[in-house]
């Protein structure tokens, strides 16, 4: 039998999932998300799970938990297979990545802007180690093939940042 406390906790959990699911992350546009998917697995929708990573974005359970444990519609994050099912569903997996980037998004490569290059570093290295280079990895090779072009604003910020670095050396 469900108690009022259990019902309230469930309602709060669902409300939190609804709020987290609607997060907007600047510069994390659909082309960037698609490229992260390509870099992670070739956006393989049939990958399922292997070596502790699941789905087309190749997401670990720790990454999913850090992202707030989003789930597919009508699922329960407490269900054993909720992580697998969400990570293997492209739209749900996109939500995982968006939530994760909302938490860990920052300028990882020091170019003065947070953009898809930084999100690629975060996705590959994890939010706490995003400054680590991804050059020389298969992930980066695939990412560079689909890397979205910089917006005018990103180009201006990078140029200004490079000029500031040049004048302080």
KOLFI-733317 format. One record per atom (N, C-alpha, C): residue number from 1; chain; atom name; x, y, z. Coordinates in nm, 4 decimals, m for minus. Layout:
! residues N
- n, chain, atom, c1, c2, c3
- NUM, A, CA, X, Y, Z
...
END
This chain:
! residues 169
- n, chain, atom, c1, c2, c3
- 1, A, N, 0.0829, m0.1186, 0.0000
- 1, A, CA, 0.0000, 0.0000, 0.0000
- 1, A, C, 0.0872, 0.1247, 0.0000
- 2, A, N, 0.0541, 0.2184, m0.0863
- 2, A, CA, 0.1308, 0.3412, m0.0941
- 2, A, C, 0.0853, 0.4381, 0.0136
- 3, A, N, 0.1817, 0.4952, 0.0829
- 3, A, CA, 0.1515, 0.5942, 0.1851
- 3, A, C, 0.1520, 0.7328, 0.1220
- 4, A, N, 0.0936, 0.8310, 0.1892
- 4, A, CA, 0.0994, 0.9680, 0.1356
- 4, A, C, 0.2429, 1.0151, 0.1139
- 5, A, N, 0.3342, 0.9721, 0.1997
- 5, A, CA, 0.4748, 1.0114, 0.1869
- 5, A, C, 0.5351, 0.9541, 0.0581
- 6, A, N, 0.5040, 0.8280, 0.0270
- 6, A, CA, 0.5523, 0.7635, m0.0949
- 6, A, C, 0.4963, 0.8323, m0.2184
- 7, A, N, 0.3685, 0.8647, m0.2134
- 7, A, CA, 0.3049, 0.9328, m0.3263
- 7, A, C, 0.3671, 1.0702, m0.3464
- 8, A, N, 0.3905, 1.1447, m0.2369
- 8, A, CA, 0.4532, 1.2766, m0.2457
- 8, A, C, 0.5942, 1.2668, m0.3018
- 9, A, N, 0.6716, 1.1699, m0.2550
- 9, A, CA, 0.8083, 1.1521, m0.3053
- 9, A, C, 0.8078, 1.1199, m0.4542
- 10, A, N, 0.7151, 1.0367, m0.4981
- 10, A, CA, 0.7040, 1.0043, m0.6404
- 10, A, C, 0.6681, 1.1278, m0.7218
- 11, A, N, 0.5749, 1.2077, m0.6705
- 11, A, CA, 0.5325, 1.3293, m0.7417
- 11, A, C, 0.6475, 1.4290, m0.7519
- 12, A, N, 0.7246, 1.4436, m0.6443
- 12, A, CA, 0.8399, 1.5345, m0.6470
- 12, A, C, 0.9430, 1.4840, m0.7467
- 13, A, N, 0.9678, 1.3539, m0.7479
- 13, A, CA, 1.0628, 1.2960, m0.8432
- 13, A, C, 1.0214, 1.3204, m0.9869
- 14, A, N, 0.8938, 1.3003, m1.0171
- 14, A, CA, 0.8436, 1.3240, m1.1529
- 14, A, C, 0.8528, 1.4710, m1.1901
- 15, A, N, 0.8239, 1.5603, m1.0954
- 15, A, CA, 0.8336, 1.7042, m1.1222
- 15, A, C, 0.9786, 1.7423, m1.1505
- 16, A, N, 1.0724, 1.6860, m1.0754
- 16, A, CA, 1.2140, 1.7141, m1.0976
- 16, A, C, 1.2577, 1.6666, m1.2348
- 17, A, N, 1.2156, 1.5490, m1.2754
- 17, A, CA, 1.2479, 1.4977, m1.4080
- 17, A, C, 1.1907, 1.5901, m1.5146
- 18, A, N, 1.0695, 1.6393, m1.4951
- 18, A, CA, 1.0072, 1.7292, m1.5922
- 18, A, C, 1.0849, 1.8591, m1.6031
- 19, A, N, 1.1314, 1.9132, m1.4899
- 19, A, CA, 1.2087, 2.0373, m1.4925
- 19, A, C, 1.3436, 2.0141, m1.5598
- 20, A, N, 1.4128, 1.9086, m1.5227
- 20, A, CA, 1.5439, 1.8801, m1.5798
- 20, A, C, 1.5331, 1.8530, m1.7295
- 21, A, N, 1.4251, 1.7901, m1.7726
- 21, A, CA, 1.4089, 1.7559, m1.9133
- 21, A, C, 1.3943, 1.8782, m2.0026
- 22, A, N, 1.3634, 1.9934, m1.9456
- 22, A, CA, 1.3427, 2.1117, m2.0277
- 22, A, C, 1.4604, 2.2097, m2.0189
- 23, A, N, 1.5777, 2.1620, m1.9850
- 23, A, CA, 1.6956, 2.2460, m1.9724
- 23, A, C, 1.7425, 2.2928, m2.1094
- 24, A, N, 1.7804, 2.4219, m2.1178
- 24, A, CA, 1.8380, 2.4752, m2.2404
- 24, A, C, 1.9863, 2.4995, m2.2157
- 25, A, N, 2.0702, 2.4504, m2.3035
- 25, A, CA, 2.2131, 2.4699, m2.2912
- 25, A, C, 2.2597, 2.5476, m2.4140
- 26, A, N, 2.3172, 2.6641, m2.3913
- 26, A, CA, 2.3642, 2.7493, m2.4998
- 26, A, C, 2.4658, 2.6754, m2.5876
- 27, A, N, 2.4528, 2.6896, m2.7164
- 27, A, CA, 2.5436, 2.6301, m2.8158
- 27, A, C, 2.5353, 2.4777, m2.8256
- 28, A, N, 2.4461, 2.4142, m2.7524
- 28, A, CA, 2.4289, 2.2697, m2.7656
- 28, A, C, 2.3091, 2.2459, m2.8574
- 29, A, N, 2.3311, 2.2700, m2.9850
- 29, A, CA, 2.2249, 2.2626, m3.0837
- 29, A, C, 2.2188, 2.1222, m3.1439
- 30, A, N, 2.1175, 2.1003, m3.2266
- 30, A, CA, 2.0936, 1.9661, m3.2799
- 30, A, C, 2.2115, 1.9132, m3.3616
- 31, A, N, 2.2811, 2.0006, m3.4361
- 31, A, CA, 2.3968, 1.9546, m3.5143
- 31, A, C, 2.5090, 1.9075, m3.4223
- 32, A, N, 2.5264, 1.9751, m3.3107
- 32, A, CA, 2.6281, 1.9341, m3.2138
- 32, A, C, 2.5901, 1.8001, m3.1513
- 33, A, N, 2.4658, 1.7876, m3.1083
- 33, A, CA, 2.4213, 1.6609, m3.0491
- 33, A, C, 2.4374, 1.5459, m3.1470
- 34, A, N, 2.4004, 1.5683, m3.2713
- 34, A, CA, 2.4127, 1.4623, m3.3727
- 34, A, C, 2.5592, 1.4238, m3.3914
- 35, A, N, 2.6475, 1.5236, m3.3901
- 35, A, CA, 2.7901, 1.4959, m3.4074
- 35, A, C, 2.8467, 1.4214, m3.2860
- 36, A, N, 2.8030, 1.4563, m3.1657
- 36, A, CA, 2.8469, 1.3810, m3.0474
- 36, A, C, 2.8039, 1.2353, m3.0576
- 37, A, N, 2.6846, 1.2146, m3.1116
- 37, A, CA, 2.6339, 1.0785, m3.1321
- 37, A, C, 2.7210, 1.0053, m3.2352
- 38, A, N, 2.7522, 1.0738, m3.3447
- 38, A, CA, 2.8392, 1.0153, m3.4483
- 38, A, C, 2.9762, 0.9822, m3.3917
- 39, A, N, 3.0318, 1.0735, m3.3130
- 39, A, CA, 3.1651, 1.0525, m3.2566
- 39, A, C, 3.1667, 0.9374, m3.1567
- 40, A, N, 3.0587, 0.9231, m3.0813
- 40, A, CA, 3.0537, 0.8201, m2.9776
- 40, A, C, 3.0406, 0.6788, m3.0347
- 41, A, N, 2.9541, 0.6630, m3.1360
- 41, A, CA, 2.9262, 0.5262, m3.1824
- 41, A, C, 2.8971, 0.5149, m3.3317
- 42, A, N, 2.9173, 0.6252, m3.4061
- 42, A, CA, 2.8686, 0.6279, m3.5429
- 42, A, C, 2.7167, 0.6418, m3.5418
- 43, A, N, 2.6648, 0.6863, m3.4277
- 43, A, CA, 2.5207, 0.7006, m3.4011
- 43, A, C, 2.4482, 0.5679, m3.4274
- 44, A, N, 2.5111, 0.4616, m3.3826
- 44, A, CA, 2.4581, 0.3273, m3.3995
- 44, A, C, 2.3393, 0.3058, m3.3061
- 45, A, N, 2.2208, 0.2978, m3.3634
- 45, A, CA, 2.0984, 0.2820, m3.2842
- 45, A, C, 2.0760, 0.1374, m3.2396
- 46, A, N, 2.1589, 0.0461, m3.2844
- 46, A, CA, 2.1432, m0.0947, m3.2465
- 46, A, C, 2.2553, m0.1420, m3.1540
- 47, A, N, 2.3365, m0.0522, m3.1070
- 47, A, CA, 2.4510, m0.0869, m3.0229
- 47, A, C, 2.4088, m0.1525, m2.8916
- 48, A, N, 2.2999, m0.1101, m2.8357
- 48, A, CA, 2.2494, m0.1478, m2.7056
- 48, A, C, 2.3563, m0.1218, m2.5998
- 49, A, N, 2.4050, m0.2197, m2.5266
- 49, A, CA, 2.5009, m0.1956, m2.4189
- 49, A, C, 2.6195, m0.2907, m2.4300
- 50, A, N, 2.7376, m0.2357, m2.4059
- 50, A, CA, 2.8575, m0.3197, m2.3971
- 50, A, C, 2.9640, m0.2469, m2.3161
- 51, A, N, 3.0366, m0.3215, m2.2402
- 51, A, CA, 3.1455, m0.2705, m2.1566
- 51, A, C, 3.1021, m0.1553, m2.0664
- 52, A, N, 2.9783, m0.1590, m2.0180
- 52, A, CA, 2.9318, m0.0563, m1.9252
- 52, A, C, 2.8806, 0.0713, m1.9893
- 53, A, N, 2.8690, 0.0740, m2.1221
- 53, A, CA, 2.8201, 0.1916, m2.1939
- 53, A, C, 2.7040, 0.1497, m2.2820
- 54, A, N, 2.6043, 0.2393, m2.2929
- 54, A, CA, 2.4834, 0.2041, m2.3675
- 54, A, C, 2.4455, 0.3110, m2.4695
- 55, A, N, 2.3847, 0.2629, m2.5768
- 55, A, CA, 2.3174, 0.3486, m2.6729
- 55, A, C, 2.4064, 0.4223, m2.7703
- 56, A, N, 2.3424, 0.4991, m2.8575
- 56, A, CA, 2.4157, 0.5673, m2.9639
- 56, A, C, 2.5128, 0.6737, m2.9134
- 57, A, N, 2.4888, 0.7282, m2.7928
- 57, A, CA, 2.5816, 0.8260, m2.7342
- 57, A, C, 2.6852, 0.7581, m2.6452
- 58, A, N, 2.6753, 0.6254, m2.6308
- 58, A, CA, 2.7694, 0.5455, m2.5516
- 58, A, C, 2.7794, 0.6008, m2.4093
- 59, A, N, 2.6680, 0.5965, m2.3377
- 59, A, CA, 2.6539, 0.6602, m2.2071
- 59, A, C, 2.6699, 0.5576, m2.0949
- 60, A, N, 2.7476, 0.5942, m1.9934
- 60, A, CA, 2.7648, 0.5072, m1.8763
- 60, A, C, 2.6528, 0.5342, m1.7754
- 61, A, N, 2.6349, 0.4413, m1.6848
- 61, A, CA, 2.5341, 0.4579, m1.5792
- 61, A, C, 2.5698, 0.5795, m1.4922
- 62, A, N, 2.6971, 0.6011, m1.4629
- 62, A, CA, 2.7393, 0.7157, m1.3812
- 62, A, C, 2.7013, 0.8472, m1.4503
- 63, A, N, 2.7224, 0.8560, m1.5804
- 63, A, CA, 2.6860, 0.9740, m1.6602
- 63, A, C, 2.5351, 0.9962, m1.6484
- 64, A, N, 2.4575, 0.8894, m1.6636
- 64, A, CA, 2.3109, 0.8971, m1.6550
- 64, A, C, 2.2674, 0.9473, m1.5172
- 65, A, N, 2.3264, 0.8927, m1.4110
- 65, A, CA, 2.2932, 0.9350, m1.2751
- 65, A, C, 2.3294, 1.0826, m1.2570
- 66, A, N, 2.4468, 1.1233, m1.3035
- 66, A, CA, 2.4892, 1.2634, m1.2937
- 66, A, C, 2.3937, 1.3568, m1.3666
- 67, A, N, 2.3312, 1.3074, m1.4717
- 67, A, CA, 2.2376, 1.3870, m1.5524
- 67, A, C, 2.0971, 1.3911, m1.4924
- 68, A, N, 2.0782, 1.3311, m1.3762
- 68, A, CA, 1.9479, 1.3351, m1.3101
- 68, A, C, 1.8594, 1.2152, m1.3354
- 69, A, N, 1.9156, 1.1101, m1.3962
- 69, A, CA, 1.8441, 0.9852, m1.4221
- 69, A, C, 1.7163, 1.0039, m1.5041
- 70, A, N, 1.7258, 1.0732, m1.6182
- 70, A, CA, 1.6058, 1.0867, m1.7027
- 70, A, C, 1.5626, 0.9497, m1.7546
- 71, A, N, 1.4355, 0.9401, m1.7859
- 71, A, CA, 1.3795, 0.8137, m1.8344
- 71, A, C, 1.2858, 0.8396, m1.9512
- 72, A, N, 1.2531, 0.7325, m2.0221
- 72, A, CA, 1.1549, 0.7426, m2.1291
- 72, A, C, 1.0181, 0.7708, m2.0667
- 73, A, N, 0.9267, 0.8156, m2.1483
- 73, A, CA, 0.7942, 0.8531, m2.1006
- 73, A, C, 0.7290, 0.7382, m2.0229
- 74, A, N, 0.6743, 0.7699, m1.9083
- 74, A, CA, 0.6022, 0.6777, m1.8194
- 74, A, C, 0.6929, 0.5770, m1.7491
- 75, A, N, 0.8245, 0.5922, m1.7610
- 75, A, CA, 0.9144, 0.4991, m1.6927
- 75, A, C, 0.9460, 0.5525, m1.5531
- 76, A, N, 1.0112, 0.4700, m1.4754
- 76, A, CA, 1.0482, 0.5021, m1.3384
- 76, A, C, 1.2001, 0.4897, m1.3271
- 77, A, N, 1.2705, 0.5963, m1.2840
- 77, A, CA, 1.4167, 0.5875, m1.2740
- 77, A, C, 1.4655, 0.4820, m1.1761
- 78, A, N, 1.3772, 0.4348, m1.0885
- 78, A, CA, 1.4141, 0.3293, m0.9934
- 78, A, C, 1.4108, 0.1905, m1.0567
- 79, A, N, 1.3466, 0.1768, m1.1717
- 79, A, CA, 1.3386, 0.0465, m1.2381
- 79, A, C, 1.4776, 0.0062, m1.2857
- 80, A, N, 1.5148, m0.1185, m1.2676
- 80, A, CA, 1.6494, m0.1661, m1.3002
- 80, A, C, 1.6941, m0.1323, m1.4422
- 81, A, N, 1.6062, m0.1477, m1.5394
- 81, A, CA, 1.6455, m0.1271, m1.6797
- 81, A, C, 1.6179, 0.0150, m1.7305
- 82, A, N, 1.5795, 0.1061, m1.6420
- 82, A, CA, 1.5456, 0.2428, m1.6860
- 82, A, C, 1.6645, 0.3104, m1.7546
- 83, A, N, 1.7846, 0.2952, m1.6987
- 83, A, CA, 1.9057, 0.3537, m1.7597
- 83, A, C, 1.9284, 0.2969, m1.8995
- 84, A, N, 1.9261, 0.1638, m1.9120
- 84, A, CA, 1.9484, 0.1000, m2.0424
- 84, A, C, 1.8460, 0.1476, m2.1447
- 85, A, N, 1.7192, 0.1496, m2.1041
- 85, A, CA, 1.6138, 0.1875, m2.1975
- 85, A, C, 1.6268, 0.3325, m2.2422
- 86, A, N, 1.6602, 0.4222, m2.1501
- 86, A, CA, 1.6755, 0.5631, m2.1869
- 86, A, C, 1.7991, 0.5826, m2.2744
- 87, A, N, 1.9111, 0.5257, m2.2351
- 87, A, CA, 2.0351, 0.5435, m2.3114
- 87, A, C, 2.0245, 0.4868, m2.4526
- 88, A, N, 1.9380, 0.3880, m2.4718
- 88, A, CA, 1.9214, 0.3268, m2.6031
- 88, A, C, 1.8114, 0.3907, m2.6873
- 89, A, N, 1.7406, 0.4863, m2.6313
- 89, A, CA, 1.6383, 0.5614, m2.7037
- 89, A, C, 1.7008, 0.6967, m2.7421
- 90, A, N, 1.7112, 0.7255, m2.8713
- 90, A, CA, 1.7833, 0.8457, m2.9158
- 90, A, C, 1.7343, 0.9723, m2.8455
- 91, A, N, 1.6041, 0.9937, m2.8392
- 91, A, CA, 1.5531, 1.1175, m2.7790
- 91, A, C, 1.5789, 1.1239, m2.6293
- 92, A, N, 1.5636, 1.0134, m2.5619
- 92, A, CA, 1.5913, 1.0102, m2.4187
- 92, A, C, 1.7419, 1.0281, m2.3941
- 93, A, N, 1.8228, 0.9644, m2.4756
- 93, A, CA, 1.9686, 0.9786, m2.4629
- 93, A, C, 2.0116, 1.1233, m2.4871
- 94, A, N, 1.9464, 1.1915, m2.5816
- 94, A, CA, 1.9743, 1.3347, m2.6029
- 94, A, C, 1.9464, 1.4134, m2.4753
- 95, A, N, 1.8388, 1.3784, m2.4066
- 95, A, CA, 1.8060, 1.4452, m2.2805
- 95, A, C, 1.9142, 1.4213, m2.1770
- 96, A, N, 1.9661, 1.2995, m2.1713
- 96, A, CA, 2.0765, 1.2697, m2.0789
- 96, A, C, 2.1934, 1.3634, m2.1083
- 97, A, N, 2.2319, 1.3725, m2.2349
- 97, A, CA, 2.3464, 1.4560, m2.2735
- 97, A, C, 2.3173, 1.6031, m2.2429
- 98, A, N, 2.1990, 1.6514, m2.2761
- 98, A, CA, 2.1646, 1.7913, m2.2485
- 98, A, C, 2.1706, 1.8211, m2.0986
- 99, A, N, 2.1161, 1.7329, m2.0175
- 99, A, CA, 2.1198, 1.7529, m1.8728
- 99, A, C, 2.2626, 1.7526, m1.8207
- 100, A, N, 2.3415, 1.6598, m1.8711
- 100, A, CA, 2.4816, 1.6492, m1.8283
- 100, A, C, 2.5576, 1.7769, m1.8637
- 101, A, N, 2.5352, 1.8272, m1.9846
- 101, A, CA, 2.6043, 1.9491, m2.0277
- 101, A, C, 2.5563, 2.0713, m1.9503
- 102, A, N, 2.4297, 2.0714, m1.9079
- 102, A, CA, 2.3788, 2.1819, m1.8265
- 102, A, C, 2.4518, 2.1859, m1.6921
- 103, A, N, 2.4927, 2.0719, m1.6425
- 103, A, CA, 2.5640, 2.0639, m1.5154
- 103, A, C, 2.7127, 2.0929, m1.5336
- 104, A, N, 2.7749, 2.0308, m1.6339
- 104, A, CA, 2.9201, 2.0367, m1.6476
- 104, A, C, 2.9709, 2.1295, m1.7575
- 105, A, N, 2.8812, 2.1879, m1.8354
- 105, A, CA, 2.9244, 2.2705, m1.9479
- 105, A, C, 3.0128, 2.3863, m1.9070
- 106, A, N, 3.1278, 2.3974, m1.9720
- 106, A, CA, 3.2205, 2.5081, m1.9495
- 106, A, C, 3.3223, 2.5101, m2.0625
- 107, A, N, 3.4043, 2.6127, m2.0647
- 107, A, CA, 3.5081, 2.6271, m2.1659
- 107, A, C, 3.6256, 2.5365, m2.1297
- 108, A, N, 3.6278, 2.4188, m2.1861
- 108, A, CA, 3.7295, 2.3187, m2.1520
- 108, A, C, 3.8621, 2.3422, m2.2240
- 109, A, N, 3.8571, 2.3986, m2.3444
- 109, A, CA, 3.9798, 2.4143, m2.4237
- 109, A, C, 4.0397, 2.5541, m2.4129
- 110, A, N, 3.9818, 2.6411, m2.3303
- 110, A, CA, 4.0401, 2.7720, m2.3031
- 110, A, C, 4.0338, 2.8708, m2.4180
- 111, A, N, 3.9399, 2.8523, m2.5104
- 111, A, CA, 3.9327, 2.9443, m2.6252
- 111, A, C, 3.8359, 3.0597, m2.6024
- 112, A, N, 3.7787, 3.0705, m2.4824
- 112, A, CA, 3.6935, 3.1832, m2.4497
- 112, A, C, 3.5458, 3.1625, m2.4742
- 113, A, N, 3.5061, 3.0485, m2.5257
- 113, A, CA, 3.3642, 3.0220, m2.5493
- 113, A, C, 3.3337, 2.8756, m2.5181
- 114, A, N, 3.2109, 2.8503, m2.4773
- 114, A, CA, 3.1658, 2.7132, m2.4546
- 114, A, C, 3.0843, 2.6723, m2.5759
- 115, A, N, 3.1375, 2.5772, m2.6509
- 115, A, CA, 3.0731, 2.5362, m2.7757
- 115, A, C, 3.0826, 2.3852, m2.7921
- 116, A, N, 3.0524, 2.3380, m2.9096
- 116, A, CA, 3.0475, 2.1941, m2.9330
- 116, A, C, 3.1840, 2.1269, m2.9088
- 117, A, N, 3.2925, 2.1968, m2.9361
- 117, A, CA, 3.4246, 2.1393, m2.9077
- 117, A, C, 3.4372, 2.1062, m2.7587
- 118, A, N, 3.3898, 2.1969, m2.6746
- 118, A, CA, 3.3937, 2.1737, m2.5299
- 118, A, C, 3.2995, 2.0605, m2.4904
- 119, A, N, 3.1802, 2.0575, m2.5512
- 119, A, CA, 3.0857, 1.9500, m2.5200
- 119, A, C, 3.1411, 1.8145, m2.5614
- 120, A, N, 3.2171, 1.8106, m2.6695
- 120, A, CA, 3.2809, 1.6856, m2.7110
- 120, A, C, 3.3825, 1.6411, m2.6054
- 121, A, N, 3.4608, 1.7356, m2.5548
- 121, A, CA, 3.5594, 1.7029, m2.4518
- 121, A, C, 3.4909, 1.6557, m2.3233
- 122, A, N, 3.3808, 1.7207, m2.2879
- 122, A, CA, 3.3055, 1.6825, m2.1685
- 122, A, C, 3.2459, 1.5435, m2.1867
- 123, A, N, 3.1861, 1.5211, m2.3023
- 123, A, CA, 3.1212, 1.3914, m2.3261
- 123, A, C, 3.2236, 1.2777, m2.3210
- 124, A, N, 3.3398, 1.2983, m2.3785
- 124, A, CA, 3.4409, 1.1928, m2.3839
- 124, A, C, 3.5131, 1.1745, m2.2502
- 125, A, N, 3.5527, 1.2849, m2.1877
- 125, A, CA, 3.6348, 1.2778, m2.0662
- 125, A, C, 3.5562, 1.2766, m1.9358
- 126, A, N, 3.4316, 1.3203, m1.9401
- 126, A, CA, 3.3555, 1.3402, m1.8181
- 126, A, C, 3.3674, 1.4853, m1.7742
- 127, A, N, 3.2688, 1.5306, m1.7018
- 127, A, CA, 3.2615, 1.6711, m1.6635
- 127, A, C, 3.3754, 1.7195, m1.5767
- 128, A, N, 3.4303, 1.6344, m1.4950
- 128, A, CA, 3.5369, 1.6761, m1.4037
- 128, A, C, 3.6749, 1.6804, m1.4690
- 129, A, N, 3.6897, 1.6169, m1.5857
- 129, A, CA, 3.8211, 1.6083, m1.6502
- 129, A, C, 3.8178, 1.6634, m1.7930
- 130, A, N, 3.7338, 1.7597, m1.8173
- 130, A, CA, 3.7110, 1.7999, m1.9566
- 130, A, C, 3.8304, 1.8696, m2.0201
- 131, A, N, 3.9237, 1.9196, m1.9415
- 131, A, CA, 4.0398, 1.9881, m1.9998
- 131, A, C, 4.1359, 1.8922, m2.0692
- 132, A, N, 4.1230, 1.7641, m2.0448
- 132, A, CA, 4.2104, 1.6639, m2.1068
- 132, A, C, 4.1837, 1.6594, m2.2575
- 133, A, N, 4.2886, 1.6640, m2.3345
- 133, A, CA, 4.2756, 1.6629, m2.4811
- 133, A, C, 4.2144, 1.5319, m2.5295
- 134, A, N, 4.1366, 1.5433, m2.6352
- 134, A, CA, 4.0810, 1.4235, m2.6985
- 134, A, C, 4.1501, 1.3950, m2.8318
- 135, A, N, 4.2519, 1.4749, m2.8642
- 135, A, CA, 4.3257, 1.4526, m2.9887
- 135, A, C, 4.3870, 1.3135, m2.9873
- 136, A, N, 4.3870, 1.2493, m3.1034
- 136, A, CA, 4.4444, 1.1162, m3.1168
- 136, A, C, 4.3484, 1.0031, m3.0824
- 137, A, N, 4.2277, 1.0372, m3.0386
- 137, A, CA, 4.1292, 0.9336, m3.0058
- 137, A, C, 4.0403, 0.9069, m3.1268
- 138, A, N, 3.9832, 0.7873, m3.1325
- 138, A, CA, 3.8851, 0.7581, m3.2377
- 138, A, C, 3.7650, 0.8504, m3.2260
- 139, A, N, 3.7259, 0.8819, m3.1023
- 139, A, CA, 3.6148, 0.9735, m3.0802
- 139, A, C, 3.6429, 1.1068, m3.1502
- 140, A, N, 3.7616, 1.1620, m3.1310
- 140, A, CA, 3.7950, 1.2914, m3.1916
- 140, A, C, 3.8027, 1.2822, m3.3437
- 141, A, N, 3.8563, 1.1732, m3.3946
- 141, A, CA, 3.8622, 1.1575, m3.5410
- 141, A, C, 3.7217, 1.1607, m3.6008
- 142, A, N, 3.6302, 1.0910, m3.5378
- 142, A, CA, 3.4912, 1.0917, m3.5866
- 142, A, C, 3.4263, 1.2284, m3.5651
- 143, A, N, 3.4558, 1.2910, m3.4525
- 143, A, CA, 3.4001, 1.4237, m3.4229
- 143, A, C, 3.4455, 1.5265, m3.5270
- 144, A, N, 3.5713, 1.5252, m3.5613
- 144, A, CA, 3.6241, 1.6246, m3.6560
- 144, A, C, 3.5595, 1.6117, m3.7943
- 145, A, N, 3.5102, 1.4940, m3.8289
- 145, A, CA, 3.4433, 1.4751, m3.9589
- 145, A, C, 3.3059, 1.5408, m3.9633
- 146, A, N, 3.2414, 1.5555, m3.8480
- 146, A, CA, 3.1050, 1.6121, m3.8475
- 146, A, C, 3.0961, 1.7408, m3.7668
- 147, A, N, 3.2074, 1.7887, m3.7162
- 147, A, CA, 3.2106, 1.9076, m3.6292
- 147, A, C, 3.1307, 2.0224, m3.6893
- 148, A, N, 3.0334, 2.0752, m3.6125
- 148, A, CA, 2.9526, 2.1858, m3.6650
- 148, A, C, 3.0380, 2.3114, m3.6828
- 149, A, N, 3.0085, 2.3899, m3.7861
- 149, A, CA, 3.0830, 2.5151, m3.8041
- 149, A, C, 3.0522, 2.6118, m3.6903
- 150, A, N, 3.1469, 2.6983, m3.6606
- 150, A, CA, 3.1272, 2.7970, m3.5551
- 150, A, C, 3.0297, 2.9043, m3.6018
- 151, A, N, 2.9492, 2.9544, m3.5087
- 151, A, CA, 2.8615, 3.0669, m3.5394
- 151, A, C, 2.9472, 3.1930, m3.5469
- 152, A, N, 2.8912, 3.3013, m3.5989
- 152, A, CA, 2.9643, 3.4280, m3.6055
- 152, A, C, 3.0070, 3.4717, m3.4667
- 153, A, N, 2.9171, 3.4582, m3.3692
- 153, A, CA, 2.9481, 3.4988, m3.2325
- 153, A, C, 3.0638, 3.4166, m3.1760
- 154, A, N, 3.0625, 3.2848, m3.1980
- 154, A, CA, 3.1714, 3.1997, m3.1486
- 154, A, C, 3.3032, 3.2378, m3.2133
- 155, A, N, 3.3006, 3.2688, m3.3422
- 155, A, CA, 3.4221, 3.3089, m3.4127
- 155, A, C, 3.4773, 3.4382, m3.3539
- 156, A, N, 3.3903, 3.5360, m3.3282
- 156, A, CA, 3.4335, 3.6633, m3.2702
- 156, A, C, 3.4929, 3.6445, m3.1315
- 157, A, N, 3.4280, 3.5631, m3.0494
- 157, A, CA, 3.4778, 3.5383, m2.9133
- 157, A, C, 3.6137, 3.4699, m2.9190
- 158, A, N, 3.6287, 3.3693, m3.0059
- 158, A, CA, 3.7577, 3.3001, m3.0173
- 158, A, C, 3.8670, 3.3937, m3.0651
- 159, A, N, 3.8348, 3.4798, m3.1609
- 159, A, CA, 3.9333, 3.5744, m3.2136
- 159, A, C, 3.9767, 3.6709, m3.1036
- 160, A, N, 3.8799, 3.7253, m3.0289
- 160, A, CA, 3.9110, 3.8185, m2.9209
- 160, A, C, 3.9929, 3.7504, m2.8120
- 161, A, N, 3.9569, 3.6282, m2.7795
- 161, A, CA, 4.0295, 3.5535, m2.6768
- 161, A, C, 4.1731, 3.5255, m2.7203
- 162, A, N, 4.1910, 3.4881, m2.8462
- 162, A, CA, 4.3249, 3.4614, m2.8992
- 162, A, C, 4.4091, 3.5895, m2.8991
- 163, A, N, 4.3467, 3.7022, m2.9318
- 163, A, CA, 4.4187, 3.8296, m2.9321
- 163, A, C, 4.4611, 3.8670, m2.7908
- 164, A, N, 4.3728, 3.8441, m2.6933
- 164, A, CA, 4.4082, 3.8745, m2.5525
- 164, A, C, 4.5239, 3.7858, m2.5081
- 165, A, N, 4.5189, 3.6571, m2.5431
- 165, A, CA, 4.6278, 3.5658, m2.5052
- 165, A, C, 4.7576, 3.6086, m2.5708
- 166, A, N, 4.7500, 3.6530, m2.6954
- 166, A, CA, 4.8689, 3.6966, m2.7689
- 166, A, C, 4.9317, 3.8210, m2.7103
- 167, A, N, 4.8501, 3.9121, m2.6563
- 167, A, CA, 4.9028, 4.0369, m2.6015
- 167, A, C, 4.9579, 4.0191, m2.4609
- 168, A, N, 4.9286, 3.9072, m2.3950
- 168, A, CA, 4.9784, 3.8834, m2.2598
- 168, A, C, 5.0992, 3.7918, m2.2587
- 169, A, N, 5.1416, 3.7409, m2.3758
- 169, A, CA, 5.2555, 3.6500, m2.3776
- 169, A, C, 5.3841, 3.7249, m2.3892
END
